[in-house]
Amino acid sequence: MLSSVMAALHWPSHSRKKMSLKSERRGIHVDQSELLCKKGCGYYGNPAWQGFCSKCWREEYQKARQKQIQEDWELAERLQREEEEAFASSQSSQGAQSLTFSKFEEKKTNEKTRKVTTVKKFFSASSRVGSKKEIQEAKAPSPSINRQTSIETDRVSKEFIEFLKTFHKTGQEIYKQTKMFLETMHYKRDLSIEEQSECTQDFYQSVAEKMQTRGKVPPEKVEKIMDQIEKYIMTRLYKYVFCPETTDDEKKDLAIQKRIRALHWVTPQMLCVPVNEEIPEVSDMVVKAITDIIEMDSKRVPRDKLACITRCSKHIFNAIKITKNEPASADDFLPTLIYIVLKGNPPRLQSNIQYITRFCNPSRLMTGEDGYYFTNLCCAVAFIEKLDAQSLNLSQEDFDRYMSGQTSPRKQEPESWSPDACLGVKQMYKNLDLLSQLNERQERIMSEAKKLEKDLIDWTDGIAKEVQDIVEKYPLEIKPATQPLAAIDSENVENDKLPPPLQPQVYAG
């Protein structure tokens, strides 16, 4: 498997042209040469290092950093000279006594010496393990190091000590240097994550060189020791350097997670993925690949995270091989990896990639299958971030409708299913179709309800207008009340001549 993958990195030019044409047709165009360092050293590059490998990136970073330090140093000296000249000029114009001036010069010289020492200390390479004073201070017990460790940290520490016992004196020296490094990192915790990363990379390089030159340790054993060193120190530093608050890693995680959720409708056919999930064995491989890429977030050590990526990639190659009944090619691997990432939506994807880039043993990222698979994962994430309609061979209108959730790509028709297709897959598609129909029905009901609401409002307004028109056309006239009947007798002036009213009589019979 590895030989076929590595051979794909050195295709002849005509093969690369064919791959480019095919990639342009389907929208995914990542030439294998683009995975290598752009400086041409032959190692794998990385987007986080602007296309350089770890070695070339550190060289470029050191040059830029030294240039900045030199510029800051020159600026500090120039400001110091200008300040001294201005003071000397003001003193001479005021006729100051030479004794007073000499005392001031002495004081100024001492102040300058103190400032120069401070500037040198501030701009000195923070990646160094530490000065003698720092080392002496580091020997003091650190409350963070001596705190109650977790079960995993305690287990890793015991394994590291047992591993180093087999190397006797060399093992003792390695343990001493590692403990010194951890104590030094405790005092460098306020530095930026890039400076802490550089300090860790310098430590890796320093320990490896000492083992090869002084200890005469064979290269294969050096690699094993470096793996154990990385496991030990990164298990202890994980909670401080993984997705720190001083970076925008969490923001990038949320952005890529939201992006992948919006692309849930992308099908294998759109990406030209040569994987048939209706085959039970292939479906199992896809599930394992998704599980591995998700499990990456649960690991603390960069090498263990890389191992999850490697296992995921190997499951992808096996799924392609079973589907096509022939060895998988690198041309089919990247689109399938993109599909797995879209389908799995791994948690804290950007944070994990940044963590591996910053604190993994650089030799693992520069060469070998781990470096190849990790570089492809970085390319897959970059492709997902820039994925557009042309990449999926869709019209811009369809792409926008799918992204907004207005509709989804047409599912496979039941008539086109093979007789031996998985029953679970069939039921899933039936449920999806039913949900799609219910969604369309709900949209129609909501549309009709809004229309009915509008009609009711219009009818109410129309009735009110008609009533108003009638009132204006036929205004209401209020007439005075008619004279009551009881008032007739009040106008008779001769009512005093009327006979008295009848009185009731008692009947004695």
MARZABA-298777 format. One record per residue (C-alpha): z, y, x; residue in one letter. Coordinates in pm, whole numbers, plus 50000, padded with zeros to 5 digits. Example, Ala and Ser with C-alpha at 12.3 -4.5 7.8 and 13.67 -1.06 7.14 Angstrom:
<recs>
507804955051230a;507144989451367s;
</recs>
This chain:
<recs>
500005000050000m;500995024750273l;497885017050478s;495605024550184s;497465056950114v;497425068650475m;493775059250511a;493015082550223a;494235111450432l;491385107050682h;488345103550460w;484995113750608p;483465146750504s;480975131750256h;483795113450077s;485695145750049r;482645162449899k;482405135349634k;486065139249555m;485655176949528s;482805173149279l;484805148849072k;487875171249087s;485855201248974e;484565181748676r;488025172948556r;489725204848672g;492095189548932i;490965199649278h;493435192249557v;491675180149870d;493715156850086q;493215180150383s;495085206850188e;498225185450209l;498325189750587l;499785218850782c;497395248350781k;498045253551150k;496205220951221g;499065202151389c;498415170951179g;501755170450994y;502215175250621y;502575210850498g;504715223450214n;504305251949962p;507885262750032a;506875268050396w;503685286850298q;501505257050388g;503085250650729f;504935219450836c;508645221850916s;508065226351289k;505365253251261c;507245271350987w;510375274251201r;508285287651489e;506715313951264e;510075322151108y;511715326051449q;508945349351568k;509265371251261a;513035370951288r;513075379751659q;510625407951590k;512885421551317q;515935418751544i;514115437451822q;513015464951584e;516545468851448d;517955469251799w;515525496251912e;516315516651601l;520065514051670a;519585525252033e;517345554351933r;519845566651674l;522615563451933q;520685584452189r;519855610951932e;523495613251832e;524625616952195e;521985643452271e;522925663351962a;526605662152055f;525955671952420a;523825701252306s;526515713852067s;529205710352332q;527235729652598s;526465757952354s;530155761452272q;531145762152643g;533435732352625a;535455723752929q;534075696253153s;537345676953141l;537285675352766t;533635665652773f;534275637953027s;537055624052812k;534755625052513f;532005607952713e;534435580452810e;535455576252449k;531815577152341k;530875550852599t;533615527952474n;532455533852116e;528865526552216k;529905494352390t;531765483752078r;528745491951857k;526335473752087v;528565442952079t;528715445051701t;524935448951672v;524315419551904k;526725398251709k;525165408751377f;521595402151482f;522275370951687s;520715338951562a;523015326551289s;521535291851322s;523495284651639r;526335260451596v;528845286951703g;530435304251998s;533495292052185k;535695314651976k;534195300551655e;534695265251784i;538335272051863q;538825287051518e;537005257551366a;539565233851515k;542115247751274a;542335226450960p;540125239950685s;541555239050334p;538145230750189s;537545202050429i;541055188050398n;541165190050022r;541255158349819q;537795143549850t;535915125749580s;535495088349575i;531885090649688e;532695114449974t;535515091850091d;533245061450078r;530475078750273v;532965090250538s;534255054850590k;530715041150613e;529775067850868f;532765060051088i;532125022351071e;528465028251157f;529265049351465l;531745023651599k;528825001851707t;527595029451943f;530935033052128h;530965064852343k;527755078652195t;529145073351849g;532335092451936q;530305121852065e;528135121951753i;531195121451526y;532755150151722k;529595171351695q;529235163551324t;532815173651245k;532335205451450m;529185213251253f;530925208850918l;533745231951025e;531245257751146t;529345255950817m;532615263750641h;532685297650813y;528955303250751k;529245297850378r;528715334850309d;525305334350479l;522085331550283s;520835296950194i;517865301350430e;520215307950722e;522365278050632q;519205257050613s;518095268950955e;521525261251097c;521325225950958t;517805220451092q;518925232651436d;521785207951424f;519425179251340y;517135188651628q;519995193351874s;521645159851796v;518335140951811a;517425156252148e;520835148652296k;520635112352186m;517185108152339q;517855126752668t;521535120552744r;522315089252548g;518935072552613k;518975059652253v;515695042952144p;513625062751887p;514095036851610e;517885038451648k;517765076451662v;516085076451322e;518795053951174k;521565075151321i;519965107051189m;519795091650842d;523515084350853q;524315119150985i;522285134850705e;524015113050448k;527475122350579y;527075160050612i;524985165750299m;527375145750081t;530075170150188r;527945201650167l;526095192649846y;528165213049599k;527835244449814y;524145243249905v;522495227249602f;521185253949361c;523505281449491p;524125311949277e;522625334949541t;519135320749479t;516765320149182d;516535282149182d;518125279148838e;515685304648697k;512765284648838k;514225252648689d;514325267748341l;510795281648380a;509215248448483i;511215229648216q;509995253547947k;506445250548082r;506505212448069i;507885212947714r;505035235547609a;502575210247760l;503955180147569h;500575175747397w;498635168047717v;497185132947702t;496235109347985p;492565113347886q;492705150847949m;493965145048303l;491605115548362c;494585093048431v;493385057448504p;496405041148339v;496315020048023n;499805020447871e;498794995047607e;499104968647877i;502794958147868p;503084955148246e;501544989448296v;503815004248032s;506834990248217d;505595005848543m;505235039648373v;508775037348234v;510135028248580k;508255057048740a;509705081548488i;513195066948540t;512935071148917d;511765107148903i;514605115548661i;517165096848872e;516345119649167m;518705146149026d;521705122549039s;521505118149418k;523305139949670r;521515131149993v;517985144950049p;516855111150183r;518025094049864d;516135119549655k;513045112749864l;513535075449806a;513415081349429c;510105100149470i;508715072049685t;509715044949435r;508195065249152c;504945068849347s;504745031849425k;505185023349057h;502305047148984i;500065029849238f;500944996049089n;500185008248736a;496765021048848i;496064988749034k;496854967148730i;494784989148500t;491704990948723k;492164956048869n;491514970349215e;493524989049482p;494465023949374a;492995054049554s;494575087249641a;492025103649410d;493725087649107d;497295091849228f;497765129649187l;496645132448820p;498825102548732t;501795118248909l;501185150248711i;501185129948389y;504465112748486i;506125146248559v;504895160248225l;506105129748040k;509495127548216g;510295164748255n;512805158148537p;515965179348527p;516395207048787r;513025198848937l;512615230549144q;516205229149271s;515705193549393n;512455202449568i;514065232649735q;517125212149836y;514975185450001i;512875211850175t;515895230250314r;518215202250419f;516235170250470c;515645156350818n;512325173750901p;510785142551053s;510745126250708r;508805154650551l;506305158650834m;505065122650856t;505215089150679g;504955078950318e;508015099250214d;506365130950340g;503055122050174y;504585115149834y;506835145949850f;503875168349937t;501945154149641n;504915161249412l;504935197449529c;501185199349455c;501745184049110a;504375210049023v;502135238049149a;499285224448934f;501505223048624i;502535259248675e;498885270448687k;497395245748438l;494835261848207d;492085252747961a;489465247248232q;491725222848417s;491855200748107l;488205205548009n;489215223147687l;488045254847522s;490385284547551q;490785284947172e;491925248547157d;494225253547457f;495905283547295d;496345264946964r;497905235047140y;500225257047346m;501375276547040s;502085244546846g;499665252646564q;498025218646605t;497925189046840s;495155167746988p;493735141046761r;495515107946797k;493855074346836q;492485060746508e;493965027546387p;490505012246359e;489955016546734s;493074997546836w;492564964247004s;494014933546826p;496504926947105d;497794962747118a;501544967447128c;503074968646779l;505554994846887g;502735017747004v;500895012846674k;504025021246476q;504625051746693m;501125065146626y;501545058546253k;504795077846253n;503165106146445l;500325107446193d;502825107545906l;504765135746069l;501545154846121s;500635150845753q;504125161545644l;503875191645872n;500525201645721e;501925196645369r;504945217945451q;502695245245587e;500635244545264r;503805246345051i;505125275545253m;501775293045220s;501685287844842e;505315298744809a;504575331044992k;501525336444771k;503615330444455l;506235354844580e;503555381044634k;502105374744287d;505525379044124l;506085411644305i;502625424044205d;503205413643838w;506575431743827t;505035462943975d;502125460943725g;504435457843421i;506555486843540a;503445508143581k;502155499643232e;505505508643074v;505515541343262q;501985549443144d;502905542342779i;506015564142799v;503975592542946e;501255588642680k;503625586042383y;506705606542467p;509845599342267l;510885627442023e;514525628241914i;514865642941554k;518125658141416p;520325635341210a;519915636540819t;522685652940599q;525335627540497p;525865619940123l;529505630240127a;528515666240188a;526785670139843i;530015678339658d;531055703339918s;528255726539802e;529425726139436n;531465758139386v;532535748739035e;534305716939129n;537605731839003d;536385728438639k;535935691438675l;538375669038486p;541175654138684p;540645619838820p;541645590438607l;545135577438662q;545965540838633p;547775530938316q;550435504438285v;549615479938015y;552825470437836a;551485442237628g;
</recs>
